[in-house]
């Protein structure tokens, strides 16, 4: 695993990664805010072909846009991130798909779940995002286009665009080849 924008404080033990997310970090391109940020934390591995990535995420979200989850990345202009994002003091299951310009979709969670389980499945030219709060019943959040037949980076992502930072724990990160 390799860091893109390694946080100052982090640790890894067996299948658990702890991260103290640095404030003023984000992944975003242009849309609505008219800026580009590419300084969030991303702990990834290279992967080719079709695969399913999964992880359990438990974060101490406090400030607007605090976020943590999975990321699939080709380069700074082509990526997908999904997970929990804090908006108006509420956790939202969130997805951002970026192909030169970012878009954003959210699904508010009034119960502010303690953890979320994420699955990101890449097949041919599509990426399916599924989430669960119990690791048994999954719901599809999004199906998006992503360039096929190219090796990508897949891993855990976290950022704190407007806040001072927060703590997050990633557990059971796995990538299963489904080619």
N, C-alpha and C positions, 0 to 999 in steps of 0.2 A: 504494500500500500504506500502511496505517495501523497504528500500534502501539496495542495495548491493554496497559497496564503495560509501557511501554518500558524495556528494560534500560539500565543506566548505560553499558555498553560493548557496542557492536555496530558492524558495518560492512556495506556492501553494494557488491559489484563485479560487474557484468554479471549472471550468473545464480547468484551465490553470496552467501549471507548468513551472516556469522559472528556468533555471540552468546556473550557471557560471561554465563551464566545466574546470576542472583542467588539466593543462599540464602534459605530460608524463604519460598518461593513455591510455589503449587499451584493447581489447579482441582479442587474436590471439594465435594459437597453431602451432608451429614448421615450417610448410611449407615455403620454400624459405628463410625465415629470420633466421631459426634455434633458435628461442626463444619462450618462453611461457609468455604471459601477460594476466592477469586476474584482472586488477585493474580499468577498465572503470566504469562509473556510470550506475547503473541499478535500476530503480524505478518500482517495480513489485508487482503482486499479484499471488497467487496460482490458478491454474485452471486445472480441470480434463475434460476429454471428448473432444468432437469436439466443436470448437468455431471459431469465427471470431473476431480478434482484429483490431482496427483502430485508427489512430491518424493523426493530422495535425502537421507538423514540420516546424519551421521557424528558421534558424540558421544564425549566422554571421561568416561563415567559412572563414578563412584567411590563415591558414597554411596547409602544406601538411598533408593529412590524417585526418584533422578535420572531424568528423562524428557524425551524430545523426539520430535516428529512432526508430524502434521497435526491440525487442529481445525476443526470445523464448528460454528458458534454462531448461535443465534437470539437468546438473551439469557442472563442469569445462571442461569436455571433449566432451559434447554433447549440442550444441546450434546453433542457427541461429540468425544473426543480419542483418537488412536491413534498408536502408535510403539513405541519401545523404552523400557522402564522397568527400572531396576536393582533387583532384589530378591534378598537373600541372596547378594550378590556375583556374581550371574548376570544376564545380559540376558534380558529377557522381551519378546516381542511382546505388546503390551498394547492393550486397548480399554476405554474408560470411556464408557458411554452414560448421560446424565443427562436425566431428565424429572422435575424437582423433587427426586428422590433419585438419587444416583450408584450405578451398579453397576460391577463391574470383572471383566474376564476377562484371563487371561494364558496365554501359550504359551512355556514356558522354552526357552532356546537355550543349550545347554551349550558350544557353540563360540564364544560371545560374538562375534558377527559384527562386522567393522570398520564396516560400513555396512548400512543397510536402505533398500529402495525401497518406498514406500507409494503406494497408489491408493485414493482414496475416491470412490465413484460414487453420485451422488444421482439417483434416478429416482422421480418421483411421491412416494409416501409412504415410500420406503425408502432406506437408505444401506448400500452394500456396502463393506466394508473388505477390501482385498487387500494382501499383502506379498510381497516377493521379496528374495533376497540377491544376485541376479545381474542383475536388470532384464530377465530373459527368462521365467523360470518363476515365476508368481504363484500364491499359495494364498489362498483366502478365509479370513479370520479371523472375520468376523462379518457378519450381515445384521440391521439394526435399523430400527425405525420412526423416522421423523422427520416433523414436520408438513409437509404439502405446500403448494404455492402461496404460499409466503412467501419473501421475499428473505432471504438469510443472509450471514454472514461466513464466509469460508474462508481458511485460511492455515496458517502454521507456528507451532507451539506448543512451549514448553520451560518446565520448572519443576524446582526442587530443594527439595522439601518439608522434608527432614530434614538436608540437607547444607549445605556452605559455598558451593556453586555449582560449575559446570563449564563447559567450552567445547564448543560444538556448531557444526557447519557444515551448512547447508542448501544443496542444489544443485538446479538445474533445476526449481524450483517452476513448475508450469504448471496452468492451468485451461482445460479444453476444453468448450465448450458442446455438449451432446448433445441439446438439445431438438428 
